[in-house]
Amino acid sequence: MPPLFSRLYKQAPLLRTVILAVLLPVTVVYLLLAAQPFVPLDVLLRDTNAEVYDPQGNVMFYRGALSNIGILLWWTSTCICAFAAFLFGTFKKPSWVGKAFLSYLAVFTGLLALDDLFMLHEEVFPVRLGVSELALYAGYGVLAAGLVGFLPLLLELDFALLGLALGFFALSVAGDKGVLRVLFDLRGPTGLLFEDLAKMLGIVCWLIFSLRSAVQLLRTKTAAVPLYKSAETVQTSSDNPHRST
């Protein structure tokens, strides 16, 4: 058998798994959405900007560009944490604390990304479901407080970046609720600029914290290895178990 076909044959089990576990369910979801009578299919499929794009009416393709970039950064943080948590499960001696922390951070970030993408705290919960926006903010506060459960680990990470991100988010929420508008007379475009800038700075700090945390924790591989101990030192120690310390 030619080498190319031999390699393809070896990948057959993987292709079968991907088709049955991923591609088929996605196809079923699309077909179900096409069959449901509640929302027109094109509303779900077409890009939002494509729906409103009108150069003559000065509605250009870059409408909401900075908001879209922020959402992409949210999902980047989510994927980094989720992938790092997955890698922890492949180690012979995984650190359950590190894996739990990265998994928690991935879920938390994913919820924030979904909120930003689908306007959960602005439209879905308060208007469609009748849930107070304040209650939703309180829920996010509880999730943020849940990070305290990882305090010993957080103190070994770049927790200042996380605190900076949360501070920027608090400023953005204060701007959204009109607090800063009253205190500092931030109105119109100036208020919007301050609110969205604080939010973007918070997202960027969150992304950097997620990336650095994933890298630092993956370097440890086990909870017994000091956080900033280099991978080369760890490998040397494992190769020379009788070496004096």
C-alpha distance (Angstrom), angle and dihedral (degrees) to the residues before:
residue distance angle dihedral
M1 . . .
P2 3.84 . .
P3 3.84 114.4 .
L4 3.80 92.9 -114.4
F5 3.80 93.7 53.9
S6 3.78 90.2 43.1
R7 3.79 90.8 56.2
L8 3.79 91.0 45.2
Y9 3.80 90.4 51.4
K10 3.81 90.5 52.9
Q11 3.81 89.2 53.8
A12 3.81 93.4 52.9
P13 3.84 94.6 95.1
L14 3.81 90.2 51.9
L15 3.80 92.1 48.7
R16 3.80 90.7 48.9
T17 3.81 91.2 51.2
V18 3.82 93.0 48.0
I19 3.81 92.4 47.7
L20 3.81 94.8 48.4
A21 3.81 99.6 36.4
V22 3.80 101.3 35.9
L23 3.80 117.6 10.4
L24 3.79 96.5 43.2
P25 3.84 95.0 50.3
V26 3.82 90.7 47.8
T27 3.80 89.8 51.2
V28 3.82 91.1 48.9
V29 3.82 90.8 51.3
Y30 3.80 91.1 52.3
L31 3.79 91.9 48.7
L32 3.80 91.7 48.9
L33 3.80 90.3 50.3
A34 3.78 89.7 50.1
A35 3.82 90.6 51.7
Q36 3.82 98.5 45.9
P37 3.83 114.7 101.9
F38 3.82 99.6 -151.3
V39 3.82 105.5 76.4
P40 3.83 126.1 28.0
L41 3.80 109.7 -110.5
D42 3.79 94.5 -128.2
V43 3.83 89.3 58.7
L44 3.79 88.7 60.7
L45 3.80 97.2 40.0
R46 3.78 106.1 40.5
D47 3.79 121.2 84.4
T48 3.80 113.4 -107.1
N49 3.79 93.0 -128.2
A50 3.79 90.3 50.0
E51 3.80 88.5 56.3
V52 3.80 95.2 53.8
Y53 3.81 100.0 29.2
D54 3.78 108.7 129.9
P55 3.83 117.8 151.5
Q56 3.79 90.5 -174.2
G57 3.80 90.2 56.7
N58 3.82 91.7 44.5
V59 3.81 92.5 -111.1
M60 3.79 100.0 135.9
F61 3.81 134.7 -172.9
Y62 3.82 91.6 -102.3
R63 3.81 93.0 63.7
G64 3.82 107.5 138.4
A65 3.81 91.5 3.8
L66 3.82 96.1 148.9
S67 3.80 91.7 46.5
N68 3.81 89.9 51.9
I69 3.80 91.3 49.3
G70 3.80 89.4 51.9
I71 3.81 90.4 52.9
L72 3.81 90.6 50.0
L73 3.81 89.6 52.6
W74 3.82 90.0 50.2
W75 3.80 90.5 54.2
T76 3.80 91.5 44.8
S77 3.81 89.4 57.5
T78 3.80 90.5 46.3
C79 3.81 93.5 51.9
I80 3.81 93.1 45.8
C81 3.81 92.6 53.4
A82 3.80 94.5 41.7
F83 3.81 93.2 49.2
A84 3.80 92.3 46.3
A85 3.82 90.3 50.2
F86 3.81 88.9 50.5
L87 3.81 91.0 51.5
F88 3.80 89.8 53.3
G89 3.78 88.3 62.6
T90 3.81 91.0 57.8
F91 3.81 95.3 59.6
K92 3.78 120.6 99.0
K93 3.81 90.7 -130.8
P94 3.80 105.2 26.6
S95 3.77 122.4 -174.8
W96 3.81 105.1 -122.0
V97 3.81 90.0 -163.4
G98 3.79 92.5 55.9
K99 3.79 92.1 44.8
A100 3.81 92.4 47.8
F101 3.81 91.7 48.4
L102 3.81 94.0 49.7
S103 3.81 91.2 45.1
Y104 3.81 90.9 50.4
L105 3.79 90.9 48.1
A106 3.82 91.1 48.6
V107 3.82 93.0 51.6
F108 3.80 92.8 44.5
T109 3.81 92.4 48.7
G110 3.80 91.5 45.7
L111 3.81 90.4 54.7
L112 3.80 90.4 50.8
A113 3.80 89.8 49.0
L114 3.80 91.8 50.7
D115 3.80 89.8 48.1
D116 3.80 91.2 52.6
L117 3.80 92.8 44.0
F118 3.81 99.3 46.9
M119 3.83 100.3 26.9
L120 3.80 92.2 -118.2
H121 3.81 97.4 166.6
E122 3.81 93.7 38.8
E123 3.80 103.3 42.6
V124 3.80 119.0 -4.3
F125 3.81 102.2 53.5
P126 3.83 102.9 31.7
V127 3.82 98.4 36.1
R128 3.81 106.5 26.2
L129 3.80 101.2 30.5
G130 3.80 101.6 26.4
V131 3.80 93.8 -124.7
S132 3.79 114.5 144.8
E133 3.78 115.1 -109.9
L134 3.80 87.1 -136.7
A135 3.80 89.6 58.1
L136 3.79 90.1 53.0
Y137 3.79 91.4 50.6
A138 3.80 88.2 49.6
G139 3.80 89.1 53.3
Y140 3.78 90.9 53.1
G141 3.80 88.1 48.5
V142 3.80 89.8 55.1
L143 3.81 90.3 50.2
A144 3.79 90.5 49.9
A145 3.80 90.0 48.5
G146 3.80 87.7 52.0
L147 3.79 87.6 70.1
V148 3.81 86.9 70.4
G149 3.79 86.4 72.6
F150 3.80 86.1 71.0
L151 3.81 93.2 47.8
P152 3.84 97.1 129.0
L153 3.80 89.1 53.2
L154 3.80 93.8 41.5
L155 3.80 90.6 55.4
E156 3.82 88.4 60.3
L157 3.80 91.9 49.7
D158 3.81 131.1 64.7
F159 3.80 92.6 -78.4
A160 3.82 91.0 161.1
L161 3.80 88.9 69.2
L162 3.80 90.5 51.7
G163 3.80 90.8 49.5
L164 3.80 90.3 48.7
A165 3.80 90.7 51.4
L166 3.81 92.6 49.7
G167 3.79 89.8 47.8
F168 3.79 92.1 53.8
F169 3.81 90.4 47.8
A170 3.80 89.7 52.1
L171 3.81 89.8 52.4
S172 3.81 90.4 49.1
V173 3.81 92.0 50.7
A174 3.80 89.9 47.4
G175 3.80 88.8 53.1
D176 3.80 91.8 47.2
K177 3.81 91.8 51.4
G178 3.80 92.7 49.0
V179 3.81 96.1 -113.0
L180 3.79 94.3 123.5
R181 3.78 90.2 41.3
V182 3.78 88.9 62.1
L183 3.80 97.9 39.1
F184 3.80 98.7 44.4
D185 3.81 101.9 18.8
L186 3.83 92.0 -116.4
R187 3.78 104.4 168.5
G188 3.78 138.2 161.7
P189 3.82 117.8 -7.1
T190 3.81 92.3 -7.1
G191 3.80 92.4 59.0
L192 3.80 91.9 45.5
L193 3.81 90.9 49.1
F194 3.81 92.3 51.2
E195 3.82 93.3 46.7
D196 3.80 95.8 48.2
L197 3.80 94.7 40.4
A198 3.81 90.7 53.6
K199 3.80 89.4 49.2
M200 3.81 93.5 49.4
L201 3.81 92.4 47.4
G202 3.80 88.6 50.8
I203 3.82 91.8 50.8
V204 3.81 91.7 49.1
C205 3.81 92.2 49.9
W206 3.82 89.6 47.1
L207 3.81 90.5 51.8
I208 3.81 93.0 49.6
F209 3.80 90.6 47.4
S210 3.82 91.2 49.6
L211 3.80 92.9 48.6
R212 3.79 95.2 46.4
S213 3.81 92.5 44.5
A214 3.81 91.6 51.4
V215 3.81 92.2 49.0
Q216 3.81 94.5 45.0
L217 3.79 94.3 46.8
L218 3.79 94.6 45.5
R219 3.78 89.5 52.9
T220 3.79 90.6 59.7
K221 3.84 95.5 52.0
T222 3.81 90.7 -177.3
A223 3.78 133.1 41.1
A224 3.81 89.2 -122.0
V225 3.80 93.2 65.7
P226 3.83 116.2 84.9
L227 3.79 111.0 -109.8
Y228 3.78 98.7 -117.8
K229 3.79 97.2 36.8
S230 3.79 108.4 123.2
A231 3.78 121.9 -112.9
E232 3.82 89.5 -123.5
T233 3.81 91.4 57.9
V234 3.80 91.2 48.0
Q235 3.82 91.0 50.8
T236 3.80 92.0 47.6
S237 3.79 91.1 51.0
S238 3.80 92.2 49.8
D239 3.82 91.6 48.8
N240 3.81 91.4 49.7
P241 3.81 107.1 40.6
H242 3.84 92.6 166.4
R243 3.79 94.3 51.2
S244 3.79 111.7 122.0
T245 3.82 118.6 -117.4
